[in-house]
Amino acid sequence: MGRFDPDFMEEIKNQLDVELLGIVSLQTSTSDELKGRAISILLNVKSIVVLGKEIFREVVSLLKSRKEAGEPEYGELLGPHSDYLSGHLTGAAHHLANLFRREGHRSLPLPAVGCPTDQRFMTAIFSYKHAGELAGLGRIGKHSLLITPEFDPRVRLACVLTGAHFENSHLT
């Protein structure tokens, strides 16, 4: 695998079983903040690969703002569903990072949950949703969530920082 063309990335997206895959080329990115944060995590990073999985509409529809006494809490299904999605995405990010590393590119997978936070300002050290927006997966809404054309805000994200050079693109 000498080059990472769109056909190859489509194949990888299918192999990893993710619904969304977008790429941010830091060489052409207009976001100095995202570049700075990525470089602070992995020197010589050239691209960010954003992976996304859909949070099932059926699970979200079970959430209620309140419930009556004695009523079952169907919203508790969201936790295990989110755990599965996070585990799957984190595994996919590790798989992709290993693939790039075998090709000689420094790469670092960022997990779907547990991204380190700057406790002084209560902000994540890297914004997956901003990377997703720059990768063309959607736009950030007024509620500060990434809204995708396919799944609205019902997505979970993970990222891979890599020294491999890609052009901006997205696959849905």
Secondary structure, DSSP 8 states (H G I E B T S, - for coil): -----HHHHHHHHHHHT-SEEEEEETTT-S-HHHHHHHHHHSTT--EEEEEEEE--HHHHTT--S---TT---GGGGHHHHHHHHHHHHHHHHHHHHHHHHHTT--EEEE-SS---EETTTTEESS-HHHHHHHTTS-EE-TTS-EEBTTTBT-EEEEEEEESS----EEE-
